[in-house]
Amino acid sequence: MDKAPDKEELIIECAHFLKKKEILEKKSWRIFAKQFFAYYREQILVYYGYQPQDAGRPLVQVKDKYLFLAMMAAFGKTGKIDDSQKALSEVLYDGFDLGLEISTIRKLLSEILSEYSKLFDYIAKFKKDDLK
């Protein structure tokens, strides 16, 4: 990699290649991909516009990931967060230690779990005066 004329572009091309479903279906490629992303994490994040100091920031720990995702889904579906589910899932993946892939986070954000229906109802009706 270091001898490549356009190292940054090569790293990004490799990153895209290593995220393909057919590649990740093979155990040896998954192991390699994990090592690759650990090694080139900072360069990849900088390429996509994150500041270098953000690249080493630890992820926020989440104790109840399904409740947390239900709250984020409720905020998104009720217009309290003005972003797409795709963008929200990427931000949650980058900032929180959920132990889930982006695609799983996106899927969970799109599903309303029946056990959290009261939460959705409450957030949908919530007004800032409710806290007084």
C-alpha positions as CSV (number, residue, x, y, z in Angstrom):
1,M,0.0,0.0,0.0
2,D,2.7,2.5,1.0
3,K,4.3,2.2,-2.5
4,A,1.0,2.8,-4.3
5,P,0.9,6.2,-6.2
6,D,-2.5,7.1,-4.8
7,K,-2.6,5.3,-1.5
8,E,-5.7,7.1,-0.2
9,E,-7.8,6.1,-3.1
10,L,-6.5,2.5,-3.0
11,I,-7.4,2.2,0.7
12,I,-11.0,3.4,0.0
13,E,-11.3,1.1,-3.0
14,C,-10.2,-1.8,-0.8
15,A,-12.6,-0.7,2.0
16,H,-15.6,-0.8,-0.5
17,F,-14.5,-4.2,-1.8
18,L,-14.2,-5.6,1.7
19,K,-17.8,-4.5,2.6
20,K,-19.4,-6.4,-0.2
21,K,-21.8,-9.1,0.9
22,E,-20.3,-11.9,-1.2
23,I,-16.8,-11.1,0.3
24,L,-18.1,-11.0,3.9
25,E,-19.7,-14.4,3.5
26,K,-16.3,-16.0,3.5
27,K,-14.7,-16.4,7.0
28,S,-11.1,-15.7,5.8
29,W,-12.2,-12.5,4.1
30,R,-14.1,-11.4,7.2
31,I,-11.0,-11.9,9.3
32,F,-8.9,-10.0,6.8
33,A,-11.5,-7.2,6.6
34,K,-11.6,-6.8,10.4
35,Q,-7.8,-6.4,10.4
36,F,-7.8,-4.0,7.4
37,F,-10.4,-1.7,9.0
38,A,-8.6,-1.7,12.3
39,Y,-5.4,-0.8,10.7
40,Y,-6.7,1.8,8.2
41,R,-9.6,3.1,10.3
42,E,-8.2,6.6,10.8
43,Q,-7.3,7.1,7.1
44,I,-10.8,6.0,6.1
45,L,-12.5,8.3,8.6
46,V,-10.4,11.3,7.5
47,Y,-11.2,10.5,3.9
48,Y,-14.9,10.8,4.7
49,G,-14.5,14.1,6.4
50,Y,-14.0,13.2,10.1
51,Q,-11.4,15.1,12.0
52,P,-8.3,13.0,12.9
53,Q,-9.0,13.4,16.6
54,D,-12.5,11.9,16.1
55,A,-11.0,8.8,14.6
56,G,-9.6,7.6,18.0
57,R,-12.6,8.6,20.1
58,P,-14.1,5.7,22.0
59,L,-17.7,4.7,21.2
60,V,-20.4,5.5,23.7
61,Q,-21.5,2.4,25.6
62,V,-25.2,1.5,25.5
63,K,-26.6,-0.8,28.1
64,D,-30.0,-1.5,26.5
65,K,-29.5,-1.2,22.7
66,Y,-33.0,-2.2,21.8
67,L,-34.6,0.5,24.0
68,F,-32.0,3.0,22.7
69,L,-32.8,2.1,19.1
70,A,-36.5,2.2,19.8
71,M,-36.1,5.8,21.2
72,M,-34.0,6.8,18.1
73,A,-36.6,5.3,15.8
74,A,-39.4,7.1,17.6
75,F,-37.5,10.4,17.4
76,G,-37.0,9.8,13.7
77,K,-40.5,8.7,12.9
78,T,-42.1,11.5,14.8
79,G,-39.9,14.2,13.2
80,K,-37.9,15.0,16.3
81,I,-34.8,14.1,14.4
82,D,-34.7,15.4,10.9
83,D,-32.6,12.8,9.1
84,S,-33.0,9.7,7.0
85,Q,-32.9,6.3,8.6
86,K,-29.8,5.5,6.6
87,A,-28.0,8.6,7.8
88,L,-29.2,8.0,11.4
89,S,-28.0,4.4,11.3
90,E,-24.6,5.5,10.2
91,V,-24.3,8.1,12.9
92,L,-25.4,5.6,15.5
93,Y,-23.0,3.0,14.2
94,D,-20.1,5.5,14.3
95,G,-20.9,7.0,17.7
96,F,-22.3,4.2,19.9
97,D,-21.1,0.7,20.8
98,L,-24.2,-1.2,19.8
99,G,-22.5,-4.4,18.7
100,L,-24.5,-4.3,15.4
101,E,-23.8,-3.8,11.8
102,I,-25.1,-0.7,10.0
103,S,-27.6,-2.8,8.1
104,T,-29.0,-4.3,11.3
105,I,-29.3,-0.9,12.9
106,R,-31.1,0.4,9.8
107,K,-33.5,-2.6,9.9
108,L,-34.2,-2.1,13.6
109,L,-34.9,1.6,13.1
110,S,-37.5,0.8,10.5
111,E,-39.3,-1.8,12.6
112,I,-41.6,-0.6,15.3
113,L,-41.3,-3.2,18.0
114,S,-44.7,-3.9,19.7
115,E,-43.1,-3.9,23.1
116,Y,-42.1,-0.2,22.6
117,S,-45.4,1.1,21.1
118,K,-46.2,3.1,24.2
119,L,-42.8,4.9,23.8
120,F,-43.6,5.8,20.2
121,D,-47.0,7.1,21.3
122,Y,-45.5,9.2,24.1
123,I,-42.8,10.7,21.9
124,A,-45.2,11.4,19.1
125,K,-47.5,13.4,21.5
126,F,-44.6,14.9,23.6
127,K,-44.5,18.7,24.0
128,K,-41.8,20.6,25.8
129,D,-44.4,21.8,28.4
130,D,-44.9,18.1,29.4
131,L,-41.8,18.5,31.7
132,K,-43.1,21.3,33.8
